[in-house]
Amino acid sequence: MKTNFGLLPDGKNTALYTITGGGLKAVVSDYGAALVRLFVPDKEGNLADVVLGFDDPDSYTTSSAFLGVTVGRNANRVKGASFKMGDQIVTLGNNENGNNLHSGPNPIHTRLWQVEKCSENAITFRLDSPHGDQGFPGNAVIRVTYALEDQGTLRISYDAVADRDTVFNMTNHSYFNLAGHDKTDRAMEQILSMPARFFCPDDAQNIPTGELRSVADTPMDFRKPKAIGQDIGADYEPLHLQGGYDHNFEVWCNPCAILSDPVSGRTMAVHTDCPGIQLYAGNYLNDHGKDGVYYCKRSGVALETQFYPDSVNHPEWAQPFVKAGQPYHSTTKYVFSW
């Protein structure tokens, strides 16, 4: 089902598309290829919207929180907004303390995507990105598919190809609150488990130091389930530097994260083919969201599947470089139960 979302400053129309399947209902937009709403049943069968979002396209343009949007060509941060690729230096936009965040100015989540395919339970968006776009080499065709599948599964797939060697590291930046997006005071009470054995400490500018640190005996250890808020205020330097959880963790098995809300009974298991997952506890959220809800600090949690931040400057890590003509494909599944 297609409905109007609103006008952009240039007069172009944006739209919302509703897909259903597997007991779920998702509302996505061609503006930013964003996940705007996701309805999931609770243990009594009552539906609630469990992702943070906005009621109009302008808010997605002006907000710095990336609520539910598609991020690329390269997610997360690049130190010094540059990296070496072969014999060339690729220079990106400097949009965060001399570094590049989520690919920089003119982000793809503030662009109108083309709907390429749409069915009752799936939709594919397409974006053509020209050579030099945001500094990245190659004319690229990027596709994002949202599909609702059996057994409460939301699958997000990314496909891309470029005519020059380039970088593809796509993610979705949804913030989840399984109690319901309007239950902002309950977000940090949700239980998180992650099998990750190590994480990436960052410097004061959120750039990985290069260390892969064991989570053992630290507040970063989620190998046993615990409330997100349990240790978020611990006296631990990585938490002080980032104002709470905003760190990349290894992915070595699936599910790589399980989030649950004890009250509603909703549980979400994250499965991915990416090497890392960024846990961000919404430490700097400050937005007036949809349905009149104010999203204050820590109103939701993002679990962004990705290559490690600044991996383009760390050849010892898995790399997001893709050769000319080589297809890029990545899939993340959010499997819900209730």
JOJOBEL-V918411 format. One record per backbone hydrogen bond with DSSP energy under -1.0 kcal/mol. NH is the residue of the N-H (numbers start at 1). CO is the residue of the C=O. If there is no record, write none. Layout:
# JOJOBEL-V918411
nh;co
NH;CO
NH;CO
This chain:
# JOJOBEL-V918411
nh;co
3;16
5;14
6;14
8;12
11;8
14;6
16;3
17;28
18;1
19;26
20;120
21;24
24;21
25;39
26;19
27;37
28;17
29;34
30;15
32;111
35;68
36;27
37;27
39;25
40;48
42;46
43;264
45;42
48;40
50;38
52;175
61;57
62;58
63;59
68;173
69;66
70;32
71;171
75;169
78;100
81;78
82;79
83;90
85;88
88;85
90;83
92;81
95;99
96;99
99;96
100;78
102;76
104;101
110;107
111;108
113;30
114;126
116;124
117;124
119;122
123;146
124;117
125;144
126;114
127;142
129;140
132;136
133;130
135;132
136;133
140;129
141;161
142;127
143;159
144;125
145;157
146;123
147;155
148;121
149;153
153;149
154;334
155;147
156;332
157;145
158;330
159;143
160;328
161;141
163;139
166;322
168;320
169;73
171;71
173;69
176;301
177;50
180;177
181;49
183;180
184;182
186;183
190;187
191;260
192;226
193;258
194;222
199;213
200;248
203;207
206;203
209;201
213;199
215;197
218;215
221;218
226;192
228;190
229;188
230;227
234;231
236;234
239;236
240;236
241;237
242;238
244;239
247;279
249;277
250;198
251;275
256;270
258;193
259;268
260;191
261;266
265;261
267;337
268;259
269;335
270;257
271;333
273;331
276;306
277;249
278;304
279;247
280;302
281;245
285;282
287;295
289;293
290;53
293;290
295;287
296;294
298;282
299;296
301;176
302;280
304;278
306;276
310;77
311;308
313;310
314;311
317;314
322;166
325;162
326;323
328;160
330;158
332;156
333;271
334;154
335;269
336;152
337;267
